[in-house]
């Protein structure tokens, strides 16, 4: 069973062609869509990492400001919450980009700040979420503070002071469209704390499946940022992009189908298949014996083309021979049969001048000198006589070939009309040609021994052919009834399954040897005429 049906012109056809088209277009659409998804995923990952790197850079700058400020604030002694000290800190704050408020701390207790002033009841802070900057800075990731209860922010703290990161800065860290969330951790990355969303003191849970993550660490500042992008971070045009690529993929699948069609038109036509079969030697000659009806002796063979490995539509000899003629490969097929005869039977025929070999030729083979060259190079060159070579031409091919037939006859070849009775020629017309015999079609021979009008026509054709001095071959004798009726017709030759099926060259030689042995050992029998 073939996966794809190809008609005689090489065109894809049938349900298999539609399935192939649908499969190619579907595969193209899916492949293009998959590629689009991969590209989009790569783009999302790249943009997510870029946004995370920008946020990490801004957080590093805030830490740098805090470290620089902390170095300028006194670390020893009691907390200095005087008006002069706070005013000095406010002036320091005025020149900063990332910090909003500065507080004076001792033992994690806030005594005063640039915004709140001196605090009557100092506030003790909880344990920090993370300790970064190689153990020097405590970080409270995202907390609500007195200064801005409605806008949580990040708090940085050392032993003697702390500072609030400007809430605008903190919100800006996650403002990228490629970030659904931003989380911070120390270099161990055991616990992650959100820098956006709901304020709290608990680390965030594990990232849900399907969420994209990009982690960027700062060795200098001792922290890591993790950018998070879920399905909500997808571009609104993603589905449209996927559909567009899927359509392009389907068009590519259609183009692939058309390419396959073009290849089939070039390489899958019957003529191309026959050409490849001839080149590979897949088409072989098989030989069917021809017998004299009166003596029963084998007087020749017919070389028949057989293609055992042919596609189902070309397996029958009539089909692939007709296809070869229609596709201009007839000369190649004829040459192959002549070469097969030379290889299989050449030396055997050369020493059996009483045996002939019939080779089918088409009208195309008679044009030019290719046929004569092949006969001379392959058969005459090894000792086979021209008179042993019978060239069978179908009755339908006789028009316009008077001169080529005459030329072949002058060179000593025997020319027979094959499948006589199926065309429109009369025996009188045949007499105008230089012919040596006719082979009556099996369509008529099958009627022998019956009351069919065709049986009467066979008798008339045999009688007229005898009057014109033409040899007569009856092909397709398959039953005893047909043989008995044919014997009554007079001097004829016959071939058919009743006597022998087509066989390989070595089998034919063994068959002929067996017949000769029987003939020599049993004088008086009728050989094939008596029931071979």
C-alpha positions as CSV (number, residue, x, y, z in Angstrom):
1,X,0.0,0.0,0.0
2,X,1.4,3.4,-1.0
3,X,1.2,6.3,1.4
4,X,0.6,8.7,-1.4
5,X,-1.3,8.1,-4.6
6,X,0.2,9.5,-7.8
7,X,-1.7,9.4,-11.1
8,X,-0.3,8.6,-14.5
9,X,0.7,12.2,-15.0
10,X,2.6,12.4,-11.7
11,X,-0.1,14.4,-9.9
12,X,-0.9,13.7,-6.3
13,X,-4.5,12.4,-6.0
14,X,-7.1,10.9,-3.7
15,X,-7.6,11.1,0.0
16,X,-3.9,10.6,0.7
17,X,-3.1,13.8,-1.1
18,X,-5.6,15.7,0.9
19,X,-4.3,14.1,4.1
20,X,-0.7,15.1,3.1
21,X,-1.8,18.7,2.4
22,X,-3.6,18.9,5.7
23,X,-0.7,17.3,7.6
24,X,1.8,19.7,6.0
25,X,-0.2,22.8,6.6
26,X,-1.0,21.7,10.2
27,X,2.6,20.8,10.9
28,X,3.7,24.1,9.4
29,X,1.2,26.1,11.5
30,X,2.2,24.2,14.7
31,X,5.9,24.5,14.0
32,X,5.7,28.2,13.2
33,X,3.5,28.7,16.3
34,X,6.0,26.8,18.4
35,X,8.8,28.9,17.0
36,X,6.8,32.1,17.7
37,X,6.3,30.9,21.3
38,X,9.9,30.1,21.7
39,X,10.9,33.5,20.3
40,X,8.4,35.2,22.6
41,X,9.6,33.3,25.6
42,X,13.2,34.2,24.8
43,X,12.1,37.9,24.4
44,X,10.2,37.8,27.7
45,X,13.2,36.2,29.5
46,X,15.5,38.8,28.0
47,X,13.3,41.7,28.9
48,X,12.6,40.3,32.4
49,X,16.4,40.0,33.1
50,X,17.0,43.5,31.7
51,X,14.3,45.0,34.0
52,X,15.7,43.1,37.0
53,X,19.2,44.3,36.2
54,X,18.0,47.9,36.1
55,X,16.2,47.5,39.5
56,X,19.3,45.9,41.0
57,X,21.4,48.9,39.8
58,X,19.0,51.4,41.4
59,X,19.0,49.5,44.6
60,X,22.8,49.4,44.6
61,X,22.9,53.2,44.2
62,X,20.5,53.6,47.1
63,X,22.8,51.4,49.2
64,X,25.8,53.4,48.1
65,X,24.1,56.6,49.2
66,X,23.3,55.0,52.5
67,X,26.9,53.8,53.1
68,X,28.3,57.2,52.3
69,X,25.8,59.0,54.6
70,X,26.4,56.5,57.5
71,X,30.1,57.3,57.3
72,X,29.4,61.0,58.0
73,X,27.0,60.4,61.0
74,X,28.6,60.1,64.4
75,X,28.6,56.6,65.7
76,X,29.7,57.0,69.3
77,X,28.0,58.5,72.4
78,X,24.4,59.2,73.2
79,X,22.0,59.9,70.4
80,X,22.3,63.5,69.2
81,X,18.7,64.6,68.5
82,X,19.4,68.3,69.0
83,X,17.8,70.8,66.6
84,X,21.3,71.5,65.2
85,X,22.1,67.8,64.6
86,X,18.7,67.2,62.9
87,X,19.1,70.3,60.7
88,X,22.5,69.1,59.6
89,X,21.0,65.7,58.7
90,X,18.2,67.5,56.8
91,X,20.8,69.4,54.7
92,X,22.5,66.0,54.1
93,X,19.1,64.6,53.0
94,X,18.5,67.4,50.6
95,X,21.4,66.4,48.4
96,X,20.4,62.7,48.2
97,X,18.5,61.0,45.3
98,X,17.2,57.8,46.9
99,X,16.7,58.4,50.6
100,X,13.7,60.1,52.1
101,X,14.2,60.2,55.9
102,X,17.2,59.7,58.2
103,X,16.8,58.4,61.8
104,X,19.2,58.2,64.7
105,X,19.3,54.6,66.2
106,X,20.9,53.0,69.2
107,X,20.4,49.2,69.8
108,X,17.7,49.1,67.0
109,X,15.7,51.9,68.8
110,X,14.7,55.0,66.9
111,X,15.3,58.2,68.9
112,X,14.7,60.9,66.3
113,X,14.5,61.4,62.5
114,X,14.7,64.3,60.1
115,X,11.0,64.2,59.5
116,X,9.6,63.2,63.0
117,X,12.1,65.2,65.0
118,X,12.9,63.9,68.5
119,X,10.6,61.1,69.6
120,X,9.4,61.3,73.1
121,X,8.8,57.5,73.3
122,X,11.6,55.9,71.2
123,X,10.5,53.1,68.9
124,X,12.2,49.8,68.9
125,X,12.4,48.0,65.6
126,X,11.9,44.3,65.0
127,X,14.6,42.0,63.6
128,X,15.6,42.8,60.0
129,X,14.4,40.7,57.1
130,X,17.9,40.4,55.7
131,X,21.5,41.4,56.5
132,X,23.4,42.5,53.4
133,X,26.5,44.3,52.5
134,X,28.7,41.6,54.0
135,X,26.9,41.8,57.3
136,X,27.0,45.6,57.7
137,X,23.5,46.7,56.6
138,X,20.2,45.5,57.9
139,X,17.3,45.6,55.4
140,X,13.6,45.7,56.1
141,X,12.3,44.8,52.6
142,X,8.8,46.3,52.4
143,X,7.4,47.9,55.5
144,X,4.7,50.4,56.5
145,X,6.3,53.3,58.5
146,X,5.0,56.3,60.4
147,X,6.2,58.7,57.8
148,X,4.2,57.0,55.0
149,X,1.6,54.5,56.2
150,X,-0.1,54.4,52.8
151,X,3.1,53.9,50.9
152,X,5.3,51.1,52.3
153,X,8.9,51.4,51.6
154,X,12.3,49.8,52.2
155,X,14.3,50.6,55.4
156,X,18.1,50.4,55.6
157,X,19.7,50.4,59.0
158,X,23.2,50.2,60.6
159,X,24.1,50.2,64.3
160,X,23.8,54.0,64.7
161,X,21.3,55.2,62.1
162,X,18.7,54.2,59.5
163,X,17.1,55.7,56.4
164,X,13.9,55.2,54.5
165,X,14.3,54.6,50.8
166,X,12.0,57.0,48.9
167,X,8.7,55.1,48.3
168,X,8.7,56.5,44.8
169,X,12.1,54.8,44.2
170,X,10.8,51.5,45.7
171,X,7.7,51.6,43.5
172,X,9.8,52.5,40.5
173,X,11.9,49.3,41.0
174,X,8.9,47.2,39.9
175,X,7.4,49.7,37.5
176,X,8.6,47.9,34.4
177,X,6.0,46.2,32.2
178,X,8.3,43.2,32.3
179,X,8.0,42.8,36.0
180,X,5.0,41.4,37.9
181,X,7.0,41.4,41.1
182,X,10.4,42.0,42.6
183,X,11.9,40.1,45.5
184,X,15.1,40.6,47.4
185,X,17.4,38.2,49.3
186,X,20.9,37.9,50.6
187,X,23.6,36.0,48.8
188,X,22.5,32.7,50.4
189,X,19.1,33.1,48.6
190,X,17.4,31.0,51.3
191,X,14.5,33.4,51.9
192,X,13.1,36.0,49.5
193,X,11.1,39.1,50.5
194,X,8.8,41.1,48.3
195,X,9.7,44.6,47.4
196,X,6.2,45.2,46.0
197,X,2.6,44.3,46.8
198,X,1.4,43.7,50.4
199,X,3.9,44.8,53.1
200,X,4.9,42.1,55.6
201,X,7.6,40.4,57.6
202,X,7.3,36.9,56.1
203,X,9.2,35.6,53.2
204,X,7.3,34.9,50.0
205,X,6.4,31.4,49.0
206,X,7.9,29.4,46.1
207,X,7.3,30.7,42.6
208,X,4.3,29.1,40.9
209,X,4.9,26.8,37.9
210,X,4.9,28.6,34.6
211,X,6.2,31.8,36.1
212,X,9.3,33.3,34.6
213,X,12.1,34.2,36.9
214,X,15.4,36.2,36.5
215,X,17.9,36.5,39.3
216,X,20.6,39.2,39.5
217,X,23.1,39.4,42.3
218,X,25.4,42.2,43.4
219,X,28.6,40.8,44.9
220,X,29.7,44.3,46.0
221,X,26.5,44.9,48.0
222,X,25.8,41.3,49.0
223,X,22.2,41.1,47.8
224,X,20.2,39.4,45.0
225,X,17.1,40.5,43.2
226,X,14.6,38.2,41.7
227,X,12.3,39.5,39.0
228,X,9.0,37.6,38.5
229,X,6.8,37.6,35.4
230,X,3.7,35.5,35.2
231,X,1.1,35.1,32.4
232,X,-0.3,38.6,33.2
233,X,3.0,40.0,32.0
234,X,2.5,38.7,28.5
235,X,2.2,41.2,25.7
236,X,-1.4,41.9,24.6
237,X,-0.4,41.2,21.0
238,X,1.1,37.7,21.8
239,X,-2.0,35.8,20.6
240,X,-2.1,37.8,17.5
241,X,1.6,37.2,16.9
242,X,1.2,33.5,17.4
243,X,-1.8,33.4,15.0
244,X,0.2,35.4,12.4
245,X,3.1,33.0,12.6
246,X,0.7,30.0,12.5
247,X,-0.8,31.4,9.2
248,X,2.7,31.8,7.8
249,X,3.5,28.3,8.9
250,X,0.4,27.0,7.1
251,X,1.4,28.8,4.0
252,X,4.9,27.2,4.3
253,X,3.2,23.8,4.6
254,X,1.2,24.6,1.4
255,X,4.4,25.6,-0.3
256,X,6.0,22.3,0.8
257,X,3.0,20.4,-0.7
258,X,3.4,22.2,-4.0
259,X,7.1,21.5,-4.0
260,X,6.3,17.8,-3.4
261,X,3.8,18.0,-6.3
262,X,6.5,19.5,-8.5
263,X,8.9,16.8,-7.6
264,X,6.3,14.1,-8.3
265,X,5.6,15.7,-11.7
266,X,9.3,15.5,-12.4
267,X,10.3,12.2,-10.9
268,X,7.1,10.2,-10.1
269,X,5.6,10.0,-13.6
270,X,5.4,6.6,-15.1
271,X,8.0,7.5,-17.6
272,X,10.5,8.6,-15.0
273,X,9.8,5.4,-12.9
274,X,10.3,3.3,-16.0
275,X,13.6,5.1,-16.7
276,X,14.8,4.5,-13.2
277,X,13.7,0.9,-13.4
278,X,15.6,0.4,-16.6
279,X,18.7,2.1,-15.2
280,X,18.7,-0.2,-12.2
281,X,17.9,-3.4,-14.1
282,X,14.5,-3.9,-12.4
283,X,12.8,-4.6,-15.7
284,X,13.8,-8.1,-16.8
285,X,13.2,-10.3,-19.9
286,X,11.2,-13.5,-19.5
287,X,11.0,-16.0,-22.3
288,X,7.9,-17.9,-23.5
289,X,8.6,-20.7,-26.0
290,X,6.9,-20.8,-29.4
291,X,6.1,-24.3,-30.9
292,X,5.4,-25.6,-34.3
293,X,1.9,-27.1,-34.2
294,X,2.6,-30.1,-36.5
295,X,6.0,-31.3,-35.2
296,X,5.5,-30.1,-31.6
297,X,9.1,-28.9,-31.5
298,X,10.1,-25.6,-30.0
299,X,11.1,-23.3,-32.8
300,X,11.7,-20.0,-30.9
301,X,10.9,-17.8,-27.9
302,X,9.4,-14.5,-27.3
303,X,11.1,-12.0,-25.0
304,X,8.6,-10.5,-22.7
305,X,9.3,-7.5,-20.4
306,X,8.5,-8.1,-16.7
307,X,8.7,-5.6,-13.8
308,X,8.2,-7.5,-10.6
309,X,8.8,-4.5,-8.3
310,X,6.6,-2.1,-10.3
311,X,4.1,0.1,-8.6
312,X,0.7,-1.4,-8.6
313,X,-0.6,0.7,-11.4
314,X,2.3,-0.3,-13.7
315,X,2.8,-3.9,-12.7
316,X,0.9,-5.4,-15.7
317,X,3.1,-5.5,-18.8
318,X,0.5,-3.9,-21.0
319,X,0.3,-0.9,-18.6
320,X,4.0,-0.2,-18.2
321,X,4.8,-0.9,-21.9
322,X,2.0,1.6,-22.9
323,X,3.3,4.1,-20.4
324,X,6.9,3.7,-21.8
325,X,5.6,4.4,-25.3
326,X,3.5,7.4,-24.1
327,X,6.5,8.8,-22.1
328,X,9.1,8.4,-24.8
329,X,10.9,5.5,-23.0
330,X,10.0,2.9,-25.6
331,X,13.5,2.9,-27.1
332,X,15.1,2.4,-23.7
333,X,12.8,-0.5,-23.0
334,X,13.5,-2.1,-26.3
335,X,17.2,-1.7,-25.9
336,X,17.0,-3.2,-22.4
337,X,15.2,-6.3,-23.8
338,X,17.8,-6.7,-26.5
339,X,20.6,-6.5,-23.9
340,X,18.7,-9.0,-21.7
341,X,18.5,-11.4,-24.6
342,X,22.2,-11.1,-25.3
343,X,23.1,-11.7,-21.7
344,X,20.6,-14.5,-21.0
345,X,20.5,-16.4,-24.3
346,X,23.2,-14.9,-26.6
347,X,25.7,-17.8,-26.8
348,X,22.9,-20.3,-26.5
349,X,21.0,-18.9,-29.5
350,X,24.3,-18.5,-31.5
351,X,24.7,-22.3,-31.7
352,X,21.0,-22.9,-32.3
353,X,20.2,-21.4,-35.7
354,X,16.9,-23.2,-35.8
355,X,15.6,-21.1,-32.9
356,X,14.4,-17.6,-33.2
357,X,13.8,-14.9,-30.6
358,X,10.9,-12.4,-31.0
359,X,11.4,-8.9,-29.6
360,X,8.5,-6.4,-29.4
361,X,9.2,-3.0,-30.9
362,X,7.2,0.1,-31.1
363,X,6.8,2.5,-33.9
364,X,9.1,5.0,-32.1
365,X,11.9,2.4,-32.2
366,X,11.8,2.4,-36.0
367,X,12.8,6.0,-36.2
368,X,16.4,6.7,-36.7
369,X,19.0,3.9,-36.4
370,X,19.0,3.2,-32.7
371,X,17.2,-0.2,-33.1
372,X,19.6,-1.5,-35.8
373,X,22.5,-0.3,-33.7
374,X,21.3,-2.2,-30.7
375,X,20.7,-5.4,-32.7
376,X,24.1,-5.2,-34.3
377,X,26.0,-4.4,-31.1
378,X,24.2,-6.8,-28.8
379,X,23.1,-9.8,-30.9
380,X,24.8,-9.9,-34.3
381,X,28.1,-9.2,-32.6
382,X,27.9,-12.5,-30.7
383,X,27.0,-14.7,-33.6
384,X,23.2,-14.6,-33.7
385,X,22.0,-14.4,-37.3
386,X,19.5,-11.7,-38.5
387,X,17.2,-14.4,-39.6
388,X,16.9,-15.6,-36.0
389,X,15.6,-12.3,-34.9
390,X,11.8,-11.6,-35.1
391,X,10.7,-8.0,-34.6
392,X,7.1,-7.8,-33.6
393,X,5.3,-4.6,-34.4
394,X,1.7,-4.0,-33.2
395,X,-0.9,-3.6,-36.0
396,X,-1.7,-0.1,-34.7
397,X,1.9,1.0,-35.3
398,X,2.1,0.0,-39.0
399,X,1.0,3.3,-40.5
400,X,3.9,5.4,-41.9
401,X,6.6,2.8,-41.2
402,X,6.9,1.3,-44.7
403,X,10.5,2.3,-45.3
404,X,11.8,1.3,-41.8
405,X,10.2,-2.1,-42.2
406,X,11.6,-2.4,-45.7
407,X,15.1,-1.5,-44.4
408,X,14.9,-4.1,-41.6
409,X,13.7,-6.8,-44.0
410,X,16.6,-6.0,-46.4
411,X,19.0,-6.6,-43.5
412,X,17.6,-10.1,-43.0
413,X,15.4,-9.5,-39.9
414,X,12.0,-11.1,-39.7
415,X,9.1,-8.6,-39.2
416,X,5.8,-9.9,-37.7
417,X,2.6,-8.0,-37.0
418,X,1.7,-8.4,-33.3
419,X,-1.9,-8.6,-31.9
420,X,-3.3,-8.9,-35.4
421,X,-7.0,-8.5,-35.5
422,X,-7.2,-5.7,-33.0
423,X,-6.4,-2.9,-35.5
424,X,-7.9,-1.9,-38.7
425,X,-5.5,-3.4,-41.2
426,X,-6.5,-5.9,-43.8
427,X,-4.3,-8.8,-45.0
428,X,-4.2,-7.1,-48.4
429,X,-2.7,-4.0,-46.8
430,X,-0.2,-6.2,-45.0
431,X,0.8,-7.7,-48.3
432,X,2.0,-4.3,-49.4
433,X,4.5,-4.3,-46.6
434,X,7.6,-6.5,-46.4
435,X,6.3,-8.7,-43.6
436,X,7.1,-12.3,-42.7
437,X,4.3,-13.3,-40.3
438,X,1.4,-12.3,-38.1
439,X,0.6,-13.1,-34.5
440,X,-3.2,-13.4,-34.0
441,X,-4.4,-11.7,-30.9
442,X,-5.3,-13.7,-27.9
443,X,-8.7,-11.9,-28.0
444,X,-9.5,-14.1,-31.0
445,X,-7.5,-17.2,-30.1
446,X,-9.5,-17.5,-26.8
447,X,-12.7,-18.1,-28.9
448,X,-11.3,-21.3,-30.5
449,X,-13.3,-24.4,-29.8
450,X,-16.4,-22.3,-29.2
451,X,-19.4,-21.2,-31.4
452,X,-18.2,-17.6,-31.2
453,X,-18.0,-15.7,-34.5
454,X,-14.5,-14.8,-33.6
455,X,-13.5,-18.4,-34.0
456,X,-14.6,-18.2,-37.6
457,X,-12.6,-15.1,-38.1
458,X,-9.5,-16.8,-36.8
459,X,-9.9,-19.5,-39.4
460,X,-10.4,-16.9,-42.2
461,X,-7.3,-15.0,-41.0
462,X,-5.2,-18.2,-41.0
463,X,-6.3,-19.1,-44.5
464,X,-5.6,-15.7,-46.0
465,X,-2.2,-15.5,-44.2
466,X,-1.3,-18.9,-45.6
467,X,-2.2,-17.7,-49.1
468,X,0.0,-14.6,-48.6
469,X,2.9,-16.8,-47.5
470,X,3.0,-15.4,-44.0
471,X,3.9,-17.3,-40.9
472,X,1.1,-17.5,-38.4
473,X,1.5,-17.6,-34.6
474,X,-1.5,-18.1,-32.3
475,X,-0.8,-16.6,-28.9
476,X,-2.7,-17.4,-25.7
477,X,-3.4,-21.1,-26.1
478,X,-4.5,-22.1,-22.6
479,X,-6.8,-25.1,-22.9
480,X,-6.9,-28.4,-24.7
481,X,-10.0,-27.3,-26.5
482,X,-8.2,-24.3,-27.9
483,X,-5.3,-26.5,-28.9
484,X,-7.4,-29.1,-30.7
485,X,-9.3,-26.3,-32.6
486,X,-6.0,-24.6,-33.5
487,X,-4.5,-27.9,-34.8
488,X,-7.3,-28.2,-37.3
489,X,-6.4,-24.8,-38.8
490,X,-3.3,-26.2,-40.6
491,X,0.2,-24.9,-40.5
492,X,0.5,-22.6,-37.5
493,X,2.7,-21.9,-34.6
494,X,1.5,-21.5,-31.1
495,X,2.4,-20.3,-27.6
496,X,0.5,-20.1,-24.4
497,X,0.3,-21.2,-20.8
498,X,-0.8,-24.6,-21.9
499,X,2.7,-25.3,-23.2
500,X,4.9,-23.1,-21.0
501,X,4.7,-19.9,-19.0
502,X,7.3,-17.1,-19.4
503,X,10.5,-18.1,-17.6
504,X,14.0,-16.9,-17.0
505,X,16.8,-17.5,-19.4
506,X,18.5,-20.4,-17.5
507,X,15.1,-22.0,-16.9
508,X,14.4,-21.8,-20.7
509,X,17.7,-23.5,-21.6
510,X,16.9,-26.3,-19.1
511,X,13.3,-26.6,-20.6
512,X,14.7,-26.8,-24.1
513,X,17.2,-29.5,-23.1
514,X,14.4,-31.5,-21.5
515,X,12.3,-31.3,-24.7
516,X,15.2,-32.3,-26.9
517,X,15.8,-35.3,-24.6
518,X,12.2,-36.4,-24.8
519,X,12.2,-35.9,-28.6
520,X,15.4,-38.0,-29.0
521,X,14.2,-40.7,-26.7
522,X,10.7,-41.1,-27.9
523,X,10.6,-40.9,-31.7
524,X,7.1,-40.7,-33.0
525,X,5.6,-38.6,-30.2
526,X,4.3,-35.1,-30.9
527,X,6.3,-33.2,-28.4
528,X,4.5,-30.0,-27.4
529,X,2.0,-30.7,-30.1
530,X,1.1,-33.8,-28.1
531,X,0.6,-32.1,-24.8
532,X,3.8,-30.5,-23.6
